[in-house]
Amino acid sequence: MRKHNRQILVCLFLFSAVMFSCHDLFAAEWVVMETGNTIPLRDIWGSSPEDVFAVGDSGTILHYDGTVWEPDISGTTLGLKGVWGSSSSDVFAVGSSGTILHYNGSSWSAMSSGTTTNLYGIWGSSSSDVFAVGSSGTILHYNGSSWSAMSSGTTTNLYGIWGSSSSDVFAVGSSGTILHYNGSSWSAMGSGTTYSLQAVWGSSTNDVIAVGDHITFRRYNGSVWSSMKPPVPMDWWTYWAVWGTSPNNLYVGSWALSQYDGSTWHTGLVWEYYYIEGIWGSSAQDVFAAVTNGKVAYYGDDSDRDGIINDQDNCPYIVNPDQADDDNDGVGNVCDNCLNVANHDQGDFNFNGTGDACEDSDADGFNDNIDNCPSLPNLLQEDIDGDGYGDACDEGDNYAVLDTQQNKVFVFDMNNNLLHSTDLSVFDSPTMMRDDGKSGWLVKGIVNGFWKICHIDTSGAVRLLFTNANVNTGGSSYSGVHNGNIVVNNIDTGNTFLYDKSGILISSKDVWNDPEGWSFDYTKMGSVAGLIDGNIAVFPELGASAGGGVGYTPYVYIYDSNLNLIKKSDISSEHILVYSVVGLSNGGFAGLGNTDGGDRDTHLFHFNSDGSLASRYDMRQDIPSITSSTFMGVGITATEDGGVIVTQYNGSKVWIYHSPPNEVDLTGAGVTNIGGVGGSYFQATIPGCTVWPEVISKYNAYVNGQAAWSEVIECYQQYVSNQ
């Protein structure tokens, strides 16, 4: 068997431009373990943190000895769905067509199950008291010598099983089925749901958790099953796994790993295309999860298990017990991307593994860590607007599209000529794009299980990458602000957060409970956009019917750059639903949504700077495919001349809206699957900067503390361009 070096991929890959890492926040954290396997894993169990088994499709069995993951020979190619053991030399695995395997401490062998039905789950109280469940109500029992069928009293599929003792066992399955075994017979329990239940676990006979389809989360108190608030309020999600150490320390797996601390759910790793089907741990500081991408996620305070806890380890994700650090930058040699030059931030803007402090990517004489445009040669380092981005990387009057299939960003001028394309392989799956508000664009996506936002300059180069607890959720809307900061909405809590480009929190606002706002039965927060005047438009309530809303967006709040509410507009009488918004170069903002409360973007709305609705336009006149069942998403951005660009997600077309809109097919430029679009309203004309006295007026405003120096520079630049 080929061994794989134990490599835990850091939550941010120790990439440069990393302005945040989960290591900064928690002694214990989720990381992804490299297993050398890409076959989906379905369950996991261990006798200790140094003896863990993971099983999956095609007969896959992996074993972890505390240092490396190795493949075991299973002797089958059938899918394996569940694993459990009583000790390191007594482990069972179950799967398709009645497959049951047993491990005796040295090898796996097949057991006779007496059935050909699929088996999905296994649990036991001892080596001679083991239960397996499967299709059509199948329950098997092992007495230490042979397997025999039990009468379940149901024909529904059973997916999970757990017990507190040999006479207190629970099985869950399709249509909300919950069965209980009292030591002599199985009987049905009232679950209170008809959705399928996928997994069950308990801390005691009076505290049992069952999870399943449509975010079903049921809890048993010894008498009745009742609903519990789920970690992710997205109705289409399925919870596949549950495990814990106590009633106040639970872990559930879906497309995200979530942890419950007794009062609050916290999101850990997130995947867009994969999910977690099995969770097991030896303690609250040693938790393993099986992922369908073939990897194993691990949670602990010593992620690389080298004997040095994360908060004291200078390389917490790769084994280095000697803690060698030749350049004394606080980063261990084994993970330092620039060994001979101190670079604590580990900057690596192009993610090639060589630190910015040790590389001059564009060969212009400035190493990447001090180059204001590291992707394009700029010997003079011009930066006329003083925003920190060299003019060569700070071009206006262009737009970009995110291709989620190719993991690329394509940059075009307004004549639709391709200027640049950039590989975004740093992301496992980039999913959305927003305007930065000052220079370039913000892309959000998943990097090794964590949602992150990166900043891309107008040359297409990735400049910054950060995450935090509010970014690390699919349920957040975000936007750049005109001063270069980033604003993030948490749609589930009603909070808005303002960060600088380094990921440091500047301020936050509980929008739903803002005393200057309006009372409402809030369900889901809406979108957010930075505006050209430096303010921020926030929609405190989305209103979508599918999310439990009233079917329309009721309010618009306008906050200043410090999140003080300065204007508000009641648009409930307009009866419109607004999904996404963007600031406009000539003031105000535009949004996409509909007038029927549904899930499609059929209309383009224009708003005044105070949040009042200025106009509405039915885009179905221009884009017939909007009416088709396959047209489910639209993206929007703004252009320098006051127009907007609309794109259909998962297609290759954009519509540049003036009158009439110009339809552009970007297939010829290599675009295949658009996931977002970004414009250049941040390069817009500053009102009143076309003649010299207006420049003087802007300078006087700066002197009086009413304008930033960068605004004076932009004003002067605009004056020059108009001469």
N, C-alpha and C positions, 0 to 999 in steps of 0.2 A: 504494500500500500504506500502511495506517495504521500509524504508529509507536507503540510502547508505551514509555513511559518505563521505563528499566531500574530496576526496584524489586525488591530482594531482601528477601523477608519475613523478618524476624529470627526466630530459632528460638523466641523467646518473644514475638514481636511488639513488643518493647520495652514490654510491658505493665507496669503498675505492680506492684504486688504481686509483681513478679518478684523472687524471692529468689535465683535462680541463672540464669546464662545460659551457654551453651556457650562464649561469648566469654571467660568468666572462666577457663576451663580450657585452652583450646587456641589456639595461634597460628593454626592452620589448622582449619577446621570446615566442616561441611555446612550449607548454607542452601538455601532454595528460591527459584528465580528466577521471576519473573512473566513469562509468555510471551504473555499475551493469548489463550491457546488452552485449550480444554477437551477437545479430541479426543485420544484415547489416542495416546501416542508409543511407538514400538516399538524404535527404535535411534538411535544418535548417533555421529557421527564428525566430526573436524575436522583441518584442516591446521595450525592453531595456535589458541591461546586466543582469538584475535580473528577466527577464521574457522571456525565450528562449524555443522554441519547436523544437524537432528533430523527423523526421518520417522515417519509414523504412519498411522492409519486414514484412509479417505476421501481418499487422495491428499495428505495433509498433509505439507508440508515447511516447516520453520522454519529461519531463518538468523540466527546471532548474530555481530555484528561487533566484539564486545568492549565494546559499550555497550548495545545494545538487541537484542531478538529481533523479527524481522519474518517474516511469511509469504511464502514463495515460490510462484509459480504453477507447479504441477507438470504441468498439462495432463491429469490423470486424477483419477477419483474412487475408483479401486481402492485397496485397502489396501496400504501400503508397509511392509515388514518389516525390511529391512536397508539399510545405507548404508556406503560406503567410498570412498576416493579416493586418488589418488597425489599430488595437488596441489590447490591452491585452484581450478584451472581444469580439473580432470579428476576428477569425482565421479560415482559410480554409485549408484543406488537400485534395489532389487528388491522385488517384491511379488506380489500375487494374480494368478492367470491368466497367469503368465509375464511379468508386467510388468518391464521394465528401462528405467530412465530415465538420461540422461546430462546432466551439467552442464558447460558449457564455460567457465565464468567469468562468464557474463552471463545465460544462460537454460537451462532444462531442455527436453530433447526425448526422444521415445520411440525406443527401439532395437528391432530385430527380434531376439527371443530364440529363435524357432523352436520354442517350446513354449507350452502353455496351462496347465501345472501350476503350482501355487503355489510361489513362490520365497521362502525364508526368510532366507538368509544370503549375504554376499558378502565376499570378501577378495582381495587381489592383492599380488604382489611388485613390480609396475610397471604402467605404463599399458598395456602390451602383454601382460600376463600376469595375468589376472583370473579368479577362479573364483566361481561362484554355485551354491548347493545348494537343493534343494526337495523336494517330495512325490515319493513312489514311487521314491526313489533317484536323483532327477534331479541331475546335475552338469553344468554348462555351463562352457565356457572361452572367454575372449575373447583374441584374439591381437593386438589393436590395430586390427583392421579389421572383424571379424565374430565372432559367437558360434556355437559348435558344441557338440554334445552329446558327453559322455564316457561311457565304460562304467564304471559304479560297482560292478557285481557284486552289487547289492542292490536290493530293491524297498521297503525301509523308508523312511519319511520322514527327510530330513536337515534339521537345523535350524541348525547352526552350522558355521563354517569359519574356520580360521586356519593360517598357516604361518610358518616361519622363513625360507624361501627358496622359489624356484620348484620345487625338488626335495625339499621337506620340508613337506608340507601335510597337515593333519588335518581330517576332517569327522566330525561327530557327529549322532546322531539317535535314532529310536525304538528301543525294546527293547535299549538299551545299545550300539547300533551305533557303532563307531569305525572309520573308514577312514583309510588313509595313502597318500599319493601320493609316489612316489620320483622323479618327473620323467618317468616313462614310463607307469606304470599305477597303478591304485588296488588296494589289497588290504585285507582285513579284519584288525582287531586284536582280541585278547581284552581286553575291558574289565573283566570281573569283575562286571558288573551286568546285569540285564535291565530296569532302569528307563530311561525315556527320558532322553536327554541333550540339553540345550537350547542349550548354548553351550560354546565352547572358546577358550582363549587360552594363550599361552606366553611365557616370557621367553627361551627358547632351545630348540634341538632336544632338549636333555636335561631340560627342565623345562616340561611342558605340563599345563594344568589343564582338566578337563572337568566341568561341573556339570549337574544336572538334577532330575528328579522325586524326591520322597521324600528330600529333603536329600542326594541323591547327589553326592558330591564325590570325583573320581578324579584322581590325579596320576601323570604319566609321567616316568620318570627316564632315558629313553633306551633302556631295555630292556623294562620291564614297567609296566603300569598297576596302581596300588594305591590303597587307600582312604586318605583324609585326613580328620581330624576336622573336621566342618562347623561353621560359625559359629553356627547355630541348631539345637539338638537337638529340633526339632519335625517328626516324621516326615511330616506332611501337607504341609509346605512344598515348594515348587518353587523351585530357583535358575534364574533366567532369563538371567542375564548374569554374565560374569566378565571382569576386566581388571586389569592391574597394571603396575608399573614394574620389578619384580625378583621373585625367588623369595620375598623377605621383605617385600613390599609389594603385597598383593592386595586387590581390591575385588570383592565379589559382590553381586548384586541379587536380591531376592525381595520379600516384603512389607516387608523392611528392607534398608538398605544397611549392609553389614558390611565392616570393614577388618581385614586380617591383618598383623601387624607382624613376623612370623617366629616368634612363640611364642604370641601371644594374639590372639583375635578381639575387636574392639570394634564395638559397635552404634552406627550413626549415625542417620540418619533412619528413621522407621517409619511405615508406612501400614496401616490396617486393611482398606481396600477396594481399594487400588491396589497396584501393584508396579512394580519396575524391570526393564525388558527390555533396556536397552542402557547400557553404560558405556564411556567413552573419556576419555583425558586426554593432555596433552602432557608432563606431569611429575607428580611426587608432590604438587606444590602447585597443580596446575591439572587438576581432574578434573570431568567432566560426566556426568550420568546422566539417561536418558530415563524418565519416569514415565507410567503409564497414566492419570493425571488431567490430562494435557496440559501438565504443568509440567516444568521441568528442575531437577535438584538440582546444586549446585556445591560443590566442596570446594577450599578454598585459604586462604592466609594474608592475602589482601587481597580479602575477599568482595565489596566493591563496586567493586574495581578502580579506585580513585581515586588510586592511587600511595602510599597510606598503609596499612601493614599493620594488621591487626585490633587487635593489642595496643596500638597507638599512636593508633588512629582513634577520635575521640569520637562517631562515628556509623558503625560498621563495615559497615552494610548498605545505606546510601544514600549516593550520591556527594556528597562535600562536601570538595573539596580545600582550601578556605579554612579549615576547622575552626572557623568562627565559633561562639561560645558566649557570648551576651550576659549571661546570669545567672551565668556561671562555676561551673556545677554539674557540669561534666565531661561533659555531654551536648550534642552539637552542636545548633544551632538547627533544622536540617532534620528532626531526629527528637525534639526536646524537646516533651513534651506540656504544658508549663507554662513558657512562654518567659520570663516576667518574675519568676518566683519560683524560687529554687534548689531543685531536688528531684532529687537524684542517683538516688534509687530509682525515679523515674518512676511512682510509685503511681497507679493508675487502677482502683479496685476494680470499677467497673461497665463498664470496657472501652469507654467511649464516645469515647475519644481525648483527653479533657480530664483533665489530671492532678489527683489528689486535692488537691494543695496549692492548686489554683486553682478548686475547685468545692465547693459545699455542696449535695449532691444532695437531701437531705431538708429543706433550708431551716430548720434548727433553730439556726442561728447558729454552728455548728461546721463548719469545712471538713473534707472527707472524710479528710484525712490525720491529723487529731487526733480525729475523731469515733469513739467506741467502738461506735456503731451507725449507720453512714453511710446505711443504707437506710431507717431509720424515725426520725421526729422524737423526740428524747429530750433536752429542754432541761436536765435535771438530770444527765445522764450517769451515772445510777445503775448500779453494778456491785457488787452485794452480795457476790458470791463472789470479787471481785478477780482475775478471770481475764483481764481486758482486753477482754471482750466485754460491752457494755452489756446491762442486763437486758432491754431491749426486743428484743434479738437473741439472747437466751440463754434461751429458753423450754424448759421440760421437758414431759414427758408428751405427746410427739407423734412422728410418724414421717414419713419422706420416701421417695419413690420416684424413681428416675432413669429418664426416658423417653429411650431412645437413638434413637428414630425422630424425635422432635421436638427433641432436644437441650435438654430441660427437666428441672428438678427440681420436683416437686409436694410440698408440705408439708401434712400432715393432722394433726388432733387425734385422740385415741383414740376419738372417736365418728365418725371417718372424714369429718369436715367439712373441706373444702379451705380452708387458711389462706393459703397463698402459692403462687405458681408463678414460677419464674425461668428466663429464657432463658440457656442455656449455649452460645451461639453462639461463645464463645471456643474451644470444642472443635470440631475437625473431626468427631470421633467419640468422645464419652464412652462408656466401656464398662463401668465398674464403680463401686460405691459401698461405702464402709465407714464404721463409726462413728468419730467423731473421738476418743472416749474422754474428752472434757472438755466440749466444746460444739459441736454441729453435726455435720457429716459431711465425709468425704473422698471426692472423686470423682477417678477416674483415667481418662485418655483421651488422645487424640492431638491435638496442636496443631501444625499445619504440619509434620508429620513427626516430632515428638518426643513420647514418652510423658511426661505430666506429671500431677502431683497438685494439686488445688485444694481449699481448705477453704471450705465453705459454712456460714454461720451459720444459726440456726434461723429467720431471716426469709427465707431462701432466697438471700441475697446472697453472691457470691463474694468472699472476703476475701484469700486468699493463693493463689499459683500458683508451683510450683517443679518443677524436675527435676534429675536428676544421672545419672551413669552407671548407678547401680543401679535408679533409677526407670525409666530409658529402656529398658525391655525389657518385652515382654508377659509374660515368664516371671518375674514377681515377685508375691508376696503382700504385703499391707501392712495396717496397722491403726493407729488412734490409741491412745495410751497415756493413762492416767488423769491424768497430770501435764501433758498437752497436747503431748507429743512424738509423733513418728511412727516406727513400726518397719517395716522393709522386709525381706522375705526374698528372696534370689536363689535361685530353685528349682534352677538349674543348677549353682551353685557350693557350695551349702550354707552360705552366709554370711548373717548377720543384721546389719542396720545400724540404728542409732538416730540420728534427726535431730531437731533442734528445728524449730519452725515456720518458721524462716527458711531451712531447708534446710541448715544447718550440721551436719556430722557430729559427734555426741557420742561415740559409741563403736561398735565392731563386734565380732562374734564369729564365728569359724570353727566353726560348730556341729558339722559333721561330724567335726571333729578336736578337739573340746572334751575336754581330758583328764579332766574330771569326768563326761563322758557315756559312752555305750556304743559299742563298735565294731560296725559293720554294713556290709554291701555297699550303700552309699547310691547311689541313682540320681536321684531327684527329691525336692527338699525339699517339705514340705507347707505348711500354712497357718500363720497367726500371728494372735494376738488380744491386745489389751490387756485387763487384768482390773480389776475394781473396787477391788481392794486395792493397785493400782499395779504389780503384777507382770505378766509377759508369758508367755503360753502359746505354745510353739513346737513344731511337729511336724517333727522333723528329717528324716523320710522319709515321703513320700506313700504309696508302695507300690502305685500303680495298675499293673495288668498291662499296660495299653496303653503305659505309659512304661518298661517293662522291670522293673517292681517285682515284689515277691513276692505281690501280690494282697491285702495288708492293711497297715494302718498300725501299725508296731510300737511306737513310743515317743511319749511326751509329755514335753517338758522345760519346767520353769517357771523363768524367769529373773526377777531383780529389775529395777528400773528402770535399773540400770547394766549390764545384761547379764551378771550373775553367776549361774551355775546354782545354784539353791537347792533344787530338788526335781526328781525325775524319776520317771516311771511307765512300767513295761513293760506295754503293753496288747496284746501280740502274741497272747496266749491268747484274747482276745476275738474275734479274727479279723474286725475291722471295718475299713472303708476310710473315712477322714474327709477330705472335700474342703475344707470351709470351716468356720470357727469364729467365735464371738463371745462376748465377756464378758457375764456376767449380773449384774443389779443386786443380787442377794442372795448373790453369791459364786459361784465356779466359772465354768463356761462351757458353751456348747452348740455342737454341730456337726452338719453334714449329711453324709451319705455312704450307704454300703450295707454289706451283709454278704456280697456275692458277688464283690468285686474288680472290678466293672464300672465303666461310665462314667456311671451314673445315681445321683441322690440319692433314695433310697427311705426312708431312716431318719433319725430325729432322735435324737441322742445328747446326754445330759447328763453332764458331768464335774464331779468335785469340784475344789476349789481346788488339790489336790496332783497333779492330772492323772489320777487314777484314774477309771474309768468308773462312773457312778452308775446310769444307766438307758439303755435303748434303746426306741425306739417306731417302729413301721412306719407311715409316713404314707400308705401306699396305702389304708389304711382310710378316710381322710378325703379324699384327692385321687386319685380313680380315674384321672385322666389321666396320673399318674406311670407307669402301666404301658404307655402308648402309645408308639409309636416316635418321636413328635414331641416328647415331653417330655424334653429333654436337660439342662436346667439349673435349679437352684433357688438362690435367695439367702436369706440369713438375717440377722436383726438381733434386738436385745433391746429389751424395753420396761421402763418405769420400775418396774412392779409385779412384775418377775421373770419375765414371760412372754417368748415369742419371736414374731417375725413371719417367716413363710416366704412367698416369692413364686416364681412360675414365670417364668423369663426369657422375653422375647418375648411375654408375655401382658399382661393387665390386671387380674389378680386377686392378692390377698394372703390369707393365712390367719393370723389372729391366734390363736396357740396358748395355750389354757388347757385346759379340759376341758368340752365338746368344743371344737374350734377354730371360730372364726367366719370363714366365707368372705366376703370383701368384693370386689365387682367395682367397680373404679375407673373404668370406662369413662365413666360419667356425669360424672366430674370432668375428662374430657378426656385421661385416660391411655390410651395405645395400645400401647406396647411397652416393658415394664419391663426394665431392664438391671441394676438393683440396688436395694437397700432399706437404709435407715438408721433406727435407733431412737433411744432416749433413755436408755439405761442409765446414761449419764454424769450424769444428774440424779437418780440413785437415792438412796434413803434410806441414810444413813450408820449402820451398826449402832451401837446404844447412844447415840442422840441424840434421845431422845423426852422425857426429863425433865432438869431443870436440873443436877443433880449430874453427869450424863453430859457435859454441855457443859463444866462445870468440869474434868472429867477429860480431855477433849480439849484444853482450854487448857493444862493441866499437861503433857500430852504434848508440846505445842508448846514450852513453856518448857524441857523436858528434851531437846529436839532430836529427838523421836520422831514429830513430825507437822509438816506444813507449815501456815503461817498460813491458807492458802486452805481447809484442812480444818477449821480452827476456825470459819471463817466459814460453811462449808457445814453444819457441825454445828449451829451456832446457827440458821441458816436452817431446818434440818429441825425443830429444836425448836419454833420459832415456828409452823411450818405444822401442827404436831400439837396446838397448844393450842386 
